[in-house]
Amino acid sequence: MKTQITALMLALLSVGMVGCNDDNDPIPVKVEDEKVIEATPNSIQLEYVSRYESGVFDQSAAEIPAYDAESQRVFMVNAEAGELDVIDLSDVTNPIKTHSISAQSIARGASVNSVSIHNGILAIAVEAAKKTDKGWVAFYRASDLRKLSHVQVGALPDMLTFTPDGKKVLVANEGEPSDNYQVDPEGSISIIDVSAGFEKLTDQHVKTADFKAWDGKEAELRSKGVRIYGPNATASQDLEPEYITLSADGKTAWATLQENNALAKIDVATATVIDILPLGYKHYGTEGNGIDASDDPKGINIQIQPNIYGMYLPDAIGSYEVNGKTYLVTANEGDARAWGEDNKAYFQGDDKQGFVEEFRVKHLVHKDGFDRRAGDDLPPQLRQLAAGALLNPVTFAWCGATQGNAGDCRADAQLGRLNISWTMGYEQDATGAPVMYNVNGEKDPLGDRLMYNKLYSYGARSVSIWDENGVQVWDSGDAFEQYLASDLAKFGQNRNINAKDFFNTGHDEGNALDSRSDAKGPEPEGLTLGKIGQKTFVFIGLERTGGVMVYDITDPKKPVFQDYLNTREDFIKDPATEFAAGRGSTIGDLGPEGLTFIAAKDSPNGKPLLVVGNEVSGTTAVYQIKLN
C-alpha cells in the first residue's frame, strides 16, 4: 500500500532525525527550514510548463542554464550573441528575458561559454576571440548584474563550477586546436580561490592543474586505453577537459576528457591532476548492447554487432554520494576530431591543414583502396599509413568478411554507413606500427593494406555510472534506442506522436527517420542530478532525437527508468523553413544542450522544476516534476 506522509508527520520525523545519518541515506540532507522537507516519491514524471523563445534557429542561442533562487532568474548562455541572457522565472508559466550580460567589457570579440552560480554570485566562462588564446572567468552579482572582477584562465574555458562550499571555482580549459591544427594549446583545469571575496580577485588567485606530468608518457597512457592521437601532440596538448564535477566535500574533482575517452581526477587543494582514468569501450556484440548502425535503408534495426565497439567519450558529468562513496554519472555523447573538414586543401592532401579521424566503414574497406576518396573525404594522415584496409575474416565472419574481401560487411544495411575512427582497431606490432597485409589478405611487409580486427564508433548511446576510480558500475546499454523504438515512447508535450515513426531523427531536420543511426544515435549530451526526498534522479538530454530521459539512480547498481519527455511538436516540417517563416513556435524544442534542476524549496512555484537549454531551437524550456 502506498503511504501518504503528511507535512506534520514529516516535521515530527525530522526532529527525531536531526544529527543522525542513516547509512541508507545517499546524500545527507541539511535541514535549514521546513521548506526543505519533502516526501520521497515512488516515481516522478515530467510535465511541460512553458518556454522562452529567442527566435534564433540553429545558432546555439540557448545552451547552458543556471538558476538563482533569490532573484528567481535563469541565466542562459546565448552563444549566438556571445552573451548571457537573464530570464525572469518568477512566473513559471511565462518566462521573460529582461537583461543580458555581454563579455565585450572583458575583451573585444569575447563570448560566453558557461555559467555557474553560488549564493548570488555568477561565474561566467569567457572565450577569447581567438579560441587558442587564454580566456577568462568573470564574476557578477546576480541581484543587480554588477561586474565584480575577472581573472585569466586557460585556453577555451568551456565549463565551470563552484565547489560545494563556494570557496573555489573550477574551470575546464579545453584547449582545442586551431582548425588547421597548427596551434594546439594545452588543456588544463583552473582553480580560482574566491574565499576572500570577489571584488579584489587577481590572477594570483588562480592555480592551474595541467597535464605536463604526463608528457613523455604518451605510450603508457595509450597502453592503458587513453586516446592520445592528435598529430605530433604531447599529452598536455592532446588531453582536453570538457566538464567537471566535485565530491560532496569539494576535495576531489573529476573532469571528462571527452576526445580522450577518459576522466582526469584532480586534487583540489593542490591543484594537481592525480590520475587519468581510461573508460574502456562498450561492446555492441553482447546482449543488451545492441545498436542501429545504419541510416540506409530507413527503419529501425537494432542488432548486436560483434567486434563493433562504442567509445564512451562522455560530455557532461555529475556526481553523488551513497553510503560515503562518490559515484560519477556520465552522458556518453561521443565526439570525433574533425579539424579542417571544411578545408578543401586538407582533403586534397595537405596534412598541415587539419586532422579528421572519422571515416565510413564502406570507404575504409573498399576493394579499390583509399585513393577513390581522394579530394573528397580521405584524411591525408590515413593515406600516409596505407593505401587501403581489410576486415579480419575471423572477427568479421558474422557479416560476410572473407580473406581479402569485406563482403556484405561494407553493405549499407550492415556496417557500411557506420562512422568509425580510422585511428584505432587495426593490427599493430609491439612498437605500435601497423602490421601490413597485401590485397589478398596475406601478411606481407611489402603490403599496403591495414587489417582491422575491431571497429570503434563514437559515443555509447547511453548513460553510465562509475566509481571514483573510473570503474563502471552500471550502463543503460541499448535502453535509449530500444525505448525510442517501442510503442511506449511518445513525442510532444501531450505525448501524442509515435516516437518510433521518427526513430533516431536529427534535431535540425524534418521527416528524418533513422538519419542519425550511422553516427551517434540519439546522442545523450547533457545531464543534471536532483534529489527529491531521499531519492536521487538523473535527467539526461538527448541532443539529436531531443527530449529528456529520467532515471532514479538512488541505487547506483540498479537505476530505474522513470520517464521521457520530448517537447518537439512537429517532426514532419523542416525546422529551418518554419523558423525562417516566423513559425518556429509551432516546432517546439530542438537540441537539448544543458539542464539544471531546481529543488522545490528554491522554486518560484514551490514545485521541483527542470530547465533545459535547447541550442537548435534557441528555446529555454521549463518542466515541472510531478511526484507520484
PLY file of the C-alpha trace (Angstrom):
ply
format ascii 1.0
element vertex 628
property float x
property float y
property float z
element edge 627
property int vertex1
property int vertex2
end_header
0.00 0.00 0.00
1.27 3.45 -0.88
1.50 5.63 2.19
1.00 9.37 2.10
3.03 11.18 4.74
1.60 14.44 5.95
3.74 17.53 6.36
3.14 17.36 10.12
4.38 13.78 10.31
7.41 14.72 8.26
8.17 17.60 10.57
7.94 15.30 13.60
10.14 12.72 11.91
12.71 15.38 11.10
13.01 16.36 14.76
13.92 12.81 15.66
16.46 12.58 12.85
18.45 15.75 13.48
22.11 14.83 13.96
21.60 11.29 12.66
22.94 9.86 9.44
21.16 6.75 8.27
23.59 4.51 6.40
20.96 4.13 3.70
20.74 7.87 3.09
22.63 8.54 -0.18
23.16 12.26 0.44
22.79 13.68 3.95
20.08 16.34 3.98
20.87 19.63 5.63
17.56 20.86 7.05
17.67 24.66 7.08
13.96 25.33 7.28
10.69 23.47 6.85
10.58 24.16 3.09
13.43 21.66 2.64
11.37 18.75 3.94
9.57 16.86 1.21
8.13 13.44 0.71
10.11 10.84 -1.17
8.20 9.94 -4.35
7.69 6.42 -5.62
8.38 7.76 -9.12
8.44 11.06 -11.00
7.18 12.40 -14.30
7.99 15.49 -16.36
5.27 17.96 -17.34
5.75 20.80 -19.81
5.07 24.24 -18.31
6.44 26.94 -20.62
9.32 28.17 -22.73
11.18 31.36 -23.54
11.86 31.72 -27.28
14.87 33.64 -28.55
13.62 33.28 -32.13
17.11 32.28 -33.31
17.42 28.94 -35.10
20.46 26.66 -35.06
22.87 29.25 -33.66
23.19 28.00 -30.06
21.09 30.83 -28.66
20.19 28.74 -25.58
22.89 26.41 -24.26
23.78 26.26 -20.56
21.34 27.38 -17.82
21.92 28.30 -14.18
19.29 29.40 -11.65
19.41 31.96 -8.85
16.80 31.23 -6.18
16.94 34.66 -4.55
16.10 36.62 -7.71
14.13 33.75 -9.30
16.02 34.20 -12.54
17.55 31.82 -15.05
20.89 32.78 -16.57
21.20 31.19 -20.01
24.32 31.08 -22.18
23.48 32.57 -25.58
26.45 31.60 -27.73
24.94 33.19 -30.84
25.06 36.62 -29.21
28.15 35.86 -27.14
26.15 36.86 -24.08
24.33 35.60 -21.02
20.56 36.02 -21.22
18.78 36.89 -17.98
15.30 35.33 -17.82
12.73 36.18 -15.17
11.17 32.93 -13.92
9.07 34.37 -11.10
6.03 33.34 -13.13
6.99 29.86 -14.30
4.23 29.90 -16.88
5.66 32.99 -18.58
9.48 33.26 -18.57
10.63 36.65 -19.86
14.08 37.85 -20.88
14.83 41.06 -19.00
18.56 41.70 -19.46
21.73 40.32 -20.96
25.36 40.29 -19.86
27.97 40.84 -22.55
31.56 39.66 -22.49
32.70 42.62 -24.57
33.70 44.58 -21.47
36.39 41.96 -20.88
37.77 41.73 -24.42
36.61 42.60 -27.91
35.23 39.54 -29.68
34.98 37.52 -26.46
31.99 35.23 -25.95
30.29 33.41 -23.08
30.65 29.62 -22.89
29.32 28.58 -19.49
27.81 29.81 -16.24
27.60 28.69 -12.63
26.04 30.32 -9.59
26.53 30.10 -5.83
24.98 32.26 -3.12
24.01 35.03 -5.50
27.33 35.21 -7.37
27.58 34.39 -11.06
30.75 32.90 -12.52
30.93 33.14 -16.31
33.42 31.34 -18.55
34.58 33.69 -21.32
36.30 32.53 -24.51
38.78 34.79 -26.28
38.06 35.97 -29.83
40.83 33.60 -30.93
39.91 30.36 -29.20
43.51 29.20 -28.84
44.29 32.26 -26.69
43.74 32.26 -22.95
40.22 33.05 -21.75
38.75 34.47 -18.57
36.29 33.91 -15.77
34.17 36.91 -14.82
32.16 37.32 -11.63
28.87 39.21 -11.34
26.34 39.81 -8.61
23.10 38.08 -9.60
20.85 40.60 -7.87
21.90 43.70 -9.83
24.18 42.17 -12.53
27.12 44.31 -11.39
30.50 43.02 -12.52
32.80 42.36 -9.58
36.02 41.16 -11.21
37.57 38.89 -13.79
40.68 36.72 -13.94
42.57 34.99 -16.74
42.46 31.21 -17.10
43.48 28.73 -19.81
42.57 28.43 -23.48
38.91 27.84 -24.30
37.28 27.79 -20.84
34.31 25.61 -21.73
32.68 24.81 -18.38
33.00 25.92 -14.77
31.54 25.12 -11.37
31.78 26.25 -7.75
32.92 23.90 -5.02
30.04 22.97 -2.67
31.23 25.48 -0.05
31.55 28.23 -2.67
35.19 28.97 -1.81
36.67 27.91 -5.13
35.71 27.81 -8.79
36.99 25.10 -11.11
37.25 25.73 -14.85
37.65 23.19 -17.66
40.02 24.79 -20.18
39.50 22.55 -23.18
42.45 23.83 -25.19
41.10 22.83 -28.58
43.48 23.20 -31.54
43.03 25.70 -34.32
41.01 24.45 -37.27
44.17 23.72 -39.24
45.73 22.05 -36.19
48.80 24.32 -36.40
48.18 25.74 -32.92
47.26 23.29 -30.16
47.18 24.86 -26.68
47.42 22.72 -23.58
44.28 21.59 -21.82
44.04 22.35 -18.11
41.81 22.92 -15.10
41.98 26.35 -13.47
41.18 26.56 -9.76
40.24 30.03 -8.56
40.34 30.80 -4.83
37.41 33.13 -4.10
37.34 32.62 -0.33
38.44 36.21 0.37
35.74 37.75 -1.81
35.21 38.62 -5.44
35.89 42.33 -5.87
39.66 42.19 -5.43
40.39 38.98 -7.30
43.57 38.94 -9.37
45.36 36.34 -11.46
47.35 35.50 -8.33
44.25 33.75 -7.02
44.32 31.27 -9.92
46.14 27.93 -9.80
46.43 25.58 -12.75
46.13 21.81 -12.75
47.81 20.82 -16.00
48.89 17.58 -17.67
52.61 18.28 -18.12
53.48 15.42 -15.75
52.21 13.04 -18.45
54.35 14.48 -21.23
56.69 11.71 -22.36
54.29 9.07 -21.04
52.01 9.04 -24.07
52.78 5.39 -24.91
51.96 4.35 -21.36
48.66 6.22 -21.46
47.76 4.65 -24.80
48.54 1.18 -23.46
46.01 1.78 -20.69
43.33 2.88 -23.16
43.64 6.68 -23.04
43.30 8.11 -26.54
46.37 10.25 -27.32
46.28 10.67 -31.07
46.46 14.28 -32.23
49.18 14.98 -34.84
52.52 15.36 -33.04
50.71 16.29 -29.83
52.09 15.88 -26.34
49.81 14.52 -23.64
49.34 18.01 -22.21
48.18 19.25 -25.62
46.07 16.24 -26.51
44.11 15.93 -23.24
41.06 18.20 -23.44
38.93 18.75 -20.29
35.25 19.12 -21.14
33.12 19.08 -17.98
33.76 18.97 -14.22
32.06 17.51 -11.16
33.11 17.52 -7.50
32.89 15.27 -4.47
30.48 16.36 -1.74
33.36 17.63 0.41
34.87 19.57 -2.50
38.27 17.94 -2.08
38.29 15.91 -5.30
37.16 16.78 -8.80
36.74 14.74 -11.96
36.85 16.18 -15.46
35.70 14.40 -18.58
38.40 14.22 -21.24
35.90 13.64 -23.99
38.04 13.09 -27.07
40.45 11.02 -24.99
37.76 8.65 -23.64
38.97 9.20 -20.09
38.49 11.11 -16.85
41.01 13.31 -15.06
40.99 13.03 -11.27
42.06 16.24 -9.55
43.17 17.07 -6.02
41.56 20.46 -5.49
43.73 21.67 -2.59
46.99 21.26 -4.50
45.58 21.92 -8.00
47.08 18.65 -9.22
45.83 16.07 -11.69
46.48 12.92 -9.66
45.25 10.32 -12.14
43.94 9.79 -15.65
41.25 7.12 -15.77
40.55 5.34 -19.08
36.89 4.42 -19.53
37.25 1.46 -21.86
34.83 0.55 -24.63
31.29 -0.71 -24.98
31.00 -3.94 -26.97
27.94 -3.86 -29.20
28.28 -7.61 -29.66
26.76 -8.50 -26.29
23.09 -8.95 -25.46
21.55 -5.72 -24.19
24.12 -3.61 -26.05
22.56 -3.63 -29.49
22.89 -0.75 -31.93
21.21 0.50 -35.08
24.35 1.12 -37.14
22.85 2.25 -40.45
20.69 5.06 -41.80
20.05 3.21 -45.08
17.59 1.65 -45.63
15.41 3.80 -43.40
13.90 1.94 -40.49
14.60 0.50 -37.05
17.22 -2.23 -36.96
18.76 -2.62 -33.50
21.11 -5.60 -33.57
24.10 -6.91 -31.68
27.21 -6.23 -33.76
30.25 -8.34 -32.72
33.61 -6.56 -32.64
31.99 -3.15 -33.03
32.83 -1.01 -30.02
31.48 2.29 -28.79
33.90 4.79 -27.28
32.08 6.36 -24.33
33.58 9.83 -24.96
31.34 11.46 -22.32
30.39 15.12 -22.36
28.54 16.09 -19.16
29.34 14.50 -15.80
27.66 14.67 -12.39
28.30 13.06 -9.01
26.51 11.98 -5.85
27.20 10.06 -2.65
25.84 6.72 -1.48
26.97 5.43 1.92
30.00 7.69 1.87
31.14 6.67 -1.61
31.19 9.01 -4.58
29.63 7.87 -7.84
30.06 9.59 -11.19
27.35 9.83 -13.84
28.21 10.49 -17.49
26.27 11.27 -20.66
28.10 9.25 -23.31
27.69 11.53 -26.30
30.77 10.83 -28.41
32.83 13.41 -30.28
35.17 12.99 -33.25
38.09 15.24 -34.01
37.24 16.89 -37.29
39.55 19.86 -37.72
39.83 21.10 -41.29
36.81 19.15 -42.50
35.62 22.20 -44.46
39.05 22.94 -45.91
39.47 21.65 -49.47
43.24 21.81 -49.21
43.16 19.30 -46.38
41.28 16.65 -48.32
43.44 17.37 -51.36
46.33 16.01 -49.33
47.77 18.84 -47.22
48.06 17.29 -43.76
49.13 20.65 -42.32
45.59 21.93 -42.78
43.77 19.75 -40.25
43.07 16.34 -38.79
39.89 14.31 -39.37
39.55 10.88 -37.78
36.03 9.98 -38.91
35.51 7.68 -41.90
32.73 5.40 -43.10
33.32 1.65 -42.99
32.30 1.23 -46.66
35.08 3.59 -47.74
37.61 2.20 -45.28
37.48 -1.36 -46.64
36.61 -0.80 -50.31
38.47 -3.29 -52.52
39.96 -0.48 -54.60
41.57 1.19 -51.60
41.55 4.76 -50.32
42.51 6.77 -53.39
38.99 6.66 -54.80
38.05 9.08 -51.96
41.00 11.45 -52.51
39.86 15.07 -52.72
36.51 14.10 -51.19
36.73 12.84 -47.61
40.03 10.93 -47.39
42.13 12.16 -44.45
45.73 12.53 -45.69
47.05 11.08 -42.42
45.19 7.84 -43.16
46.60 7.72 -46.67
50.10 8.12 -45.23
49.55 4.92 -43.24
48.34 2.73 -46.08
46.66 2.55 -49.47
43.65 0.63 -48.21
42.27 -1.59 -45.46
40.74 -5.02 -44.86
38.45 -6.58 -42.29
39.69 -9.55 -40.30
37.91 -12.57 -41.84
37.65 -14.26 -38.45
36.30 -11.44 -36.28
34.00 -10.19 -39.05
32.90 -13.52 -40.48
29.46 -12.86 -38.96
28.72 -10.17 -41.56
30.34 -11.90 -44.53
34.02 -10.97 -44.49
36.43 -13.44 -46.07
40.17 -13.26 -46.63
40.88 -10.15 -48.66
37.19 -9.31 -49.06
34.90 -7.33 -46.75
31.87 -9.00 -48.32
28.49 -7.85 -47.07
30.08 -6.15 -44.05
30.52 -3.00 -46.13
26.93 -3.06 -47.38
24.84 -0.05 -46.35
22.37 -2.25 -44.49
25.20 -3.77 -42.44
28.23 -1.72 -41.35
28.94 0.28 -44.49
27.32 3.51 -43.35
28.72 3.48 -39.81
31.14 6.29 -38.97
34.19 4.97 -37.15
37.63 6.21 -36.14
40.31 5.03 -38.55
42.95 5.73 -35.88
42.31 2.52 -33.93
41.31 -1.10 -34.36
43.92 -2.11 -36.94
46.61 -4.70 -36.19
49.85 -3.27 -34.77
53.24 -4.63 -33.82
54.95 -4.22 -30.45
56.14 -0.72 -31.38
52.67 0.47 -32.35
53.39 0.43 -36.07
50.74 -1.09 -38.35
51.19 -4.70 -39.46
50.83 -4.64 -43.24
48.89 -7.00 -45.49
48.58 -7.32 -49.25
45.33 -7.00 -51.19
44.76 -10.75 -50.88
44.64 -10.53 -47.11
48.05 -12.10 -46.58
50.50 -10.70 -44.05
53.18 -9.00 -46.13
55.85 -6.48 -45.01
55.68 -5.01 -48.51
51.89 -4.84 -48.50
49.92 -1.62 -48.38
46.75 -2.67 -46.53
45.78 -2.26 -42.87
43.95 -5.14 -41.15
41.10 -4.07 -38.87
40.30 -6.60 -36.14
37.80 -4.29 -34.43
35.95 -1.11 -35.32
35.36 1.80 -32.95
32.40 4.18 -33.27
31.58 7.39 -31.44
29.68 7.53 -28.16
27.85 4.76 -26.33
24.25 5.98 -26.80
23.81 5.65 -23.04
24.25 7.00 -19.54
26.80 5.35 -17.24
27.61 5.29 -13.53
31.24 4.88 -12.44
33.01 4.68 -9.10
35.53 7.33 -8.09
38.34 5.42 -9.83
36.59 5.12 -13.18
35.33 1.55 -12.79
31.93 1.16 -14.42
29.12 0.29 -12.00
26.20 0.46 -14.45
25.38 1.40 -18.02
21.97 1.81 -19.64
23.03 -0.44 -22.53
20.74 -0.06 -25.54
17.80 1.09 -23.40
17.57 4.53 -25.03
17.24 3.20 -28.57
15.04 0.28 -27.52
12.64 2.60 -25.72
12.51 5.12 -28.57
11.77 2.26 -30.97
8.89 0.97 -28.84
5.18 1.76 -28.74
5.67 3.26 -25.27
7.69 6.26 -26.42
5.73 9.36 -27.41
6.86 12.78 -28.59
5.23 16.17 -27.95
4.19 17.87 -24.74
0.90 15.98 -24.94
2.71 12.71 -25.74
0.63 12.21 -28.87
3.31 11.49 -31.53
4.64 7.97 -32.04
8.37 8.22 -31.40
9.19 5.12 -33.43
7.97 6.88 -36.58
10.89 9.31 -36.18
13.45 6.99 -34.60
16.99 8.44 -34.42
15.89 11.63 -36.15
18.09 14.71 -36.41
17.45 17.86 -34.39
17.55 20.20 -37.39
15.75 18.00 -39.92
12.17 17.29 -40.84
10.80 13.83 -41.64
14.21 12.29 -40.90
13.57 8.75 -39.69
16.82 6.91 -38.91
19.08 9.76 -40.06
21.40 9.56 -37.03
21.82 5.79 -36.73
25.09 5.79 -38.69
26.57 8.41 -36.35
25.80 8.59 -32.63
22.11 7.70 -32.46
20.04 9.80 -30.02
23.28 11.36 -28.69
22.99 11.88 -24.92
24.95 15.05 -24.20
23.87 16.98 -21.12
22.72 15.85 -17.70
21.89 17.14 -14.26
21.19 15.43 -10.96
18.45 16.28 -8.50
17.48 14.96 -5.09
13.82 14.73 -4.11
13.19 13.43 -0.62
15.61 10.56 -0.15
15.93 9.68 -3.84
18.44 10.89 -6.41
17.43 11.30 -10.04
19.38 11.99 -13.21
17.93 13.93 -16.15
19.66 13.27 -19.49
19.19 15.42 -22.60
19.25 13.65 -25.98
20.80 16.21 -28.30
19.73 14.77 -31.66
16.44 12.99 -31.01
15.54 15.60 -28.43
13.84 15.23 -25.10
14.92 14.23 -21.61
15.35 10.74 -20.17
14.86 10.37 -16.41
16.26 7.65 -14.13
16.10 7.03 -10.39
19.76 6.37 -9.54
19.40 6.13 -5.76
20.89 2.65 -6.02
23.83 3.15 -8.41
23.85 -0.53 -9.30
20.14 -0.70 -10.12
18.84 2.55 -11.65
15.16 2.60 -12.55
13.74 4.31 -15.64
11.18 6.99 -14.73
10.08 8.99 -17.75
10.91 10.51 -21.11
9.52 13.81 -22.39
10.27 15.39 -25.76
8.59 18.75 -26.39
9.36 18.99 -30.06
5.88 19.32 -31.54
6.43 18.72 -35.27
8.74 16.11 -36.80
7.50 16.41 -40.39
8.17 20.03 -41.32
11.66 21.34 -41.94
12.60 23.40 -38.86
14.79 25.88 -40.75
11.94 26.69 -43.14
9.46 27.13 -40.31
11.75 29.40 -38.30
12.56 31.49 -41.37
8.84 31.98 -41.93
8.30 33.06 -38.31
6.59 29.80 -37.35
9.27 28.47 -35.03
6.85 28.41 -32.10
4.94 25.57 -33.72
8.05 23.38 -33.84
8.85 23.37 -30.14
12.17 22.49 -28.54
15.12 21.16 -30.55
18.58 20.05 -29.47
18.80 20.00 -25.64
22.27 21.07 -24.54
22.35 21.99 -20.85
19.97 21.23 -17.99
19.55 22.45 -14.43
17.41 21.06 -11.62
15.55 23.43 -9.30
14.56 21.96 -5.94
11.08 22.66 -4.61
12.49 24.80 -1.78
14.11 27.12 -4.35
11.37 27.04 -6.98
9.15 30.05 -7.72
6.03 27.86 -7.52
7.16 25.55 -4.74
7.42 22.56 -7.09
10.62 20.93 -8.34
11.47 22.13 -11.85
13.81 21.27 -14.69
15.13 23.99 -17.01
16.57 22.95 -20.37
18.56 24.99 -22.87
17.79 23.91 -26.45
20.58 25.08 -28.75
18.91 24.39 -32.11
15.51 25.98 -31.40
17.09 28.67 -29.19
14.46 27.98 -26.54
14.58 27.73 -22.78
12.08 25.06 -21.72
10.59 24.80 -18.23
9.30 21.45 -16.99
7.58 20.72 -13.70
8.39 17.45 -11.96
5.30 15.56 -10.88
5.78 13.40 -7.79
3.90 10.10 -7.78
0 1
1 2
2 3
3 4
4 5
5 6
6 7
7 8
8 9
9 10
10 11
11 12
12 13
13 14
14 15
15 16
16 17
17 18
18 19
19 20
20 21
21 22
22 23
23 24
24 25
25 26
26 27
27 28
28 29
29 30
30 31
31 32
32 33
33 34
34 35
35 36
36 37
37 38
38 39
39 40
40 41
41 42
42 43
43 44
44 45
45 46
46 47
47 48
48 49
49 50
50 51
51 52
52 53
53 54
54 55
55 56
56 57
57 58
58 59
59 60
60 61
61 62
62 63
63 64
64 65
65 66
66 67
67 68
68 69
69 70
70 71
71 72
72 73
73 74
74 75
75 76
76 77
77 78
78 79
79 80
80 81
81 82
82 83
83 84
84 85
85 86
86 87
87 88
88 89
89 90
90 91
91 92
92 93
93 94
94 95
95 96
96 97
97 98
98 99
99 100
100 101
101 102
102 103
103 104
104 105
105 106
106 107
107 108
108 109
109 110
110 111
111 112
112 113
113 114
114 115
115 116
116 117
117 118
118 119
119 120
120 121
121 122
122 123
123 124
124 125
125 126
126 127
127 128
128 129
129 130
130 131
131 132
132 133
133 134
134 135
135 136
136 137
137 138
138 139
139 140
140 141
141 142
142 143
143 144
144 145
145 146
146 147
147 148
148 149
149 150
150 151
151 152
152 153
153 154
154 155
155 156
156 157
157 158
158 159
159 160
160 161
161 162
162 163
163 164
164 165
165 166
166 167
167 168
168 169
169 170
170 171
171 172
172 173
173 174
174 175
175 176
176 177
177 178
178 179
179 180
180 181
181 182
182 183
183 184
184 185
185 186
186 187
187 188
188 189
189 190
190 191
191 192
192 193
193 194
194 195
195 196
196 197
197 198
198 199
199 200
200 201
201 202
202 203
203 204
204 205
205 206
206 207
207 208
208 209
209 210
210 211
211 212
212 213
213 214
214 215
215 216
216 217
217 218
218 219
219 220
220 221
221 222
222 223
223 224
224 225
225 226
226 227
227 228
228 229
229 230
230 231
231 232
232 233
233 234
234 235
235 236
236 237
237 238
238 239
239 240
240 241
241 242
242 243
243 244
244 245
245 246
246 247
247 248
248 249
249 250
250 251
251 252
252 253
253 254
254 255
255 256
256 257
257 258
258 259
259 260
260 261
261 262
262 263
263 264
264 265
265 266
266 267
267 268
268 269
269 270
270 271
271 272
272 273
273 274
274 275
275 276
276 277
277 278
278 279
279 280
280 281
281 282
282 283
283 284
284 285
285 286
286 287
287 288
288 289
289 290
290 291
291 292
292 293
293 294
294 295
295 296
296 297
297 298
298 299
299 300
300 301
301 302
302 303
303 304
304 305
305 306
306 307
307 308
308 309
309 310
310 311
311 312
312 313
313 314
314 315
315 316
316 317
317 318
318 319
319 320
320 321
321 322
322 323
323 324
324 325
325 326
326 327
327 328
328 329
329 330
330 331
331 332
332 333
333 334
334 335
335 336
336 337
337 338
338 339
339 340
340 341
341 342
342 343
343 344
344 345
345 346
346 347
347 348
348 349
349 350
350 351
351 352
352 353
353 354
354 355
355 356
356 357
357 358
358 359
359 360
360 361
361 362
362 363
363 364
364 365
365 366
366 367
367 368
368 369
369 370
370 371
371 372
372 373
373 374
374 375
375 376
376 377
377 378
378 379
379 380
380 381
381 382
382 383
383 384
384 385
385 386
386 387
387 388
388 389
389 390
390 391
391 392
392 393
393 394
394 395
395 396
396 397
397 398
398 399
399 400
400 401
401 402
402 403
403 404
404 405
405 406
406 407
407 408
408 409
409 410
410 411
411 412
412 413
413 414
414 415
415 416
416 417
417 418
418 419
419 420
420 421
421 422
422 423
423 424
424 425
425 426
426 427
427 428
428 429
429 430
430 431
431 432
432 433
433 434
434 435
435 436
436 437
437 438
438 439
439 440
440 441
441 442
442 443
443 444
444 445
445 446
446 447
447 448
448 449
449 450
450 451
451 452
452 453
453 454
454 455
455 456
456 457
457 458
458 459
459 460
460 461
461 462
462 463
463 464
464 465
465 466
466 467
467 468
468 469
469 470
470 471
471 472
472 473
473 474
474 475
475 476
476 477
477 478
478 479
479 480
480 481
481 482
482 483
483 484
484 485
485 486
486 487
487 488
488 489
489 490
490 491
491 492
492 493
493 494
494 495
495 496
496 497
497 498
498 499
499 500
500 501
501 502
502 503
503 504
504 505
505 506
506 507
507 508
508 509
509 510
510 511
511 512
512 513
513 514
514 515
515 516
516 517
517 518
518 519
519 520
520 521
521 522
522 523
523 524
524 525
525 526
526 527
527 528
528 529
529 530
530 531
531 532
532 533
533 534
534 535
535 536
536 537
537 538
538 539
539 540
540 541
541 542
542 543
543 544
544 545
545 546
546 547
547 548
548 549
549 550
550 551
551 552
552 553
553 554
554 555
555 556
556 557
557 558
558 559
559 560
560 561
561 562
562 563
563 564
564 565
565 566
566 567
567 568
568 569
569 570
570 571
571 572
572 573
573 574
574 575
575 576
576 577
577 578
578 579
579 580
580 581
581 582
582 583
583 584
584 585
585 586
586 587
587 588
588 589
589 590
590 591
591 592
592 593
593 594
594 595
595 596
596 597
597 598
598 599
599 600
600 601
601 602
602 603
603 604
604 605
605 606
606 607
607 608
608 609
609 610
610 611
611 612
612 613
613 614
614 615
615 616
616 617
617 618
618 619
619 620
620 621
621 622
622 623
623 624
624 625
625 626
626 627
